[in-house]
Each structure stands twice: as structure tokens, then as C-alpha cells.
Amino acid sequence: MPVKNVFEYAVIRVVPRVEREEFINVGVILFCKTTKFLQCIIKVNDERLAAFANGLDITEVKANLHAFAEITKGNSTCGPIAALDEASRFRWLTATRSTVVQASKVHPGLTADCEKTLQRLFAEMVA
């Protein structure tokens, strides 16, 4: 039987008007300390987002989501946060904030395959 590792994940959301607390799920980020796995999947449906948030600058939102993904990867061109270890980057990216791009609360689970679990969670929560 495969070894199962503890993982944590959060859903990545676009919250066009923070005061209304309405959002669209656009991605999932998953972290496993044991395997040093930290990845995210992000996909924006432009038409859906435009219908949901008339007047939102989708290009700017996509730039912010791209930065989120690059920090997840540890891209050194993204500043000092990207240079942190996986756990610190995950905690920073999922910290509570009042911005257009937000993460849900962090949820735990067990998995034998982080990549498959990330794909499954993305399919369930976003796609």
C-alpha cells in the first residue's frame, strides 16, 4: 500500500468587489511538506469573469495570478518571497488578505500522489 502524506490546499479566488465577498474560483494551490511539493493550477475563464464583474481589469487580474503562480514555483525574478522555502511561500500566498486575488482557508488531507490530488481538486473546485 502506498504511503500517504499529509498535504494542505487552498482554493485561489478572484474577488472583484471585496466588500461584497462574492468570488469566482480560478485555481488551487497544494503543499506537501514531506515531499516538498508546492504547485498551483490557475485557469481564468475570461467570459465568465467579465460577466461576473463588469468593469474589472481582467488583464491586471491575470498579471496578479501569474505572479502568484511564479511565486509558487520559486521564480527568483519575483522578489524575496519567491526565494523562501516551500512552506513559507505557501503560508505567504494563502495568508488572509483583502485584495482581488485571495486564497480560501487552508484545508488538510492525505495523498499518495500530490500531482493527481492537485488535478482532482482543481477539477472539483474550479473546472
Phi, psi and omega in degrees: 000132182296148177287133177257135180249149175288135175228165175229146177215161174217151176269133179269131187233152168253124182241089187301318178236098187305324182294338180270343178060027175264144184211164172237130176286130181235356182185177177220141173241136182229136181229134173230114182296316184302316183262000183056038180267126173214109179215160174223156171237128180229133176214125181255128173267100185304314183297315180296316180295319179295322178291324182285325186225077179303128178093353179289136178281094185295327178298317179292319178300315179297323177296318178294320178292324176297317178298319177304311181296320181291324175294320176304317181287344183083027180298117186297341179282356183265014175093188188294331180296320181294340180276352180288165176290170185304313183298316181293320177297316179300314181297320180293315182294329183260006178296146179296131178210161181248071181226177180292323176261121182224164173246148175291180170298155180277136181240143179262167175189181176237140179210150172262348183213101184298319181297313179296321179294319177299315179299317180296313180298320178298316179298321181285321189264335187237304188292000000 
